[in-house]
Every structure is written in structure tokens, then in C-alpha cells.
Amino acid sequence: MLVEVLVSSAEKKLRLKDNRFEDADRLLSSHDFRRRNTGGFHYVFTSPSGQMLPIPKHKPAKEHYVRAVVRIIENEEGGQG
């Protein structure tokens, strides 16, 4: 059974399993994260406040990367208000 995590401000649902890299990319981009390729299979996303989050382009994205995406977005939103 898949556990769903709701990122309330983005009104997006990310499942902890079977996510695509493209889902994380789209969600982070919608929160103004910048993406750069390190030359290999990893992409580094940088938040507006400068936090960096490396994510490999695996299919599916592993659970701990999905948790990290949710955590960094929540941290960014907490710092805005």
C-alpha cells in the first residue's frame, strides 16, 4: 500500500514509492527551485534561500528523496511566513 504525503501549499500529492524524477522536478520548479545537472545522473536543486538538494534521476525516485523534497519545501514555506 502506498503512503501519500500532501504538500498543502503546492496542492500536490507525492507518493513515497513509485514516483518519477519528473514529478519531483515539476514540484520543485513550481516552488522556484533552480536545477542544474552535475554532469552525471544527479541533478542539484537549489531553493530560493540557497538550500541544495541533490537528486539522482532514477526511475522510480527512491523514498528518501521524496521525503527530502517534501521536507525542503516545508522548510522553505515555514521561512516565508
Sequence and secondary structure as in RCSB ss.txt:
>XXXX:A:sequence
MLVEVLVSSAEKKLRLKDNRFEDADRLLSSHDFRRRNTGGFHYVFTSPSGQMLPIPKHKPAKEHYVRAVVRIIEN
EEGGQG
>XXXX:A:secstr
   EEEETTTTEEEESSSB HHHHHHHHHHTT EEEE SSSEEEEE TTS EEEEE  SSB HHHHHHHHHHHHH
HHHHH 
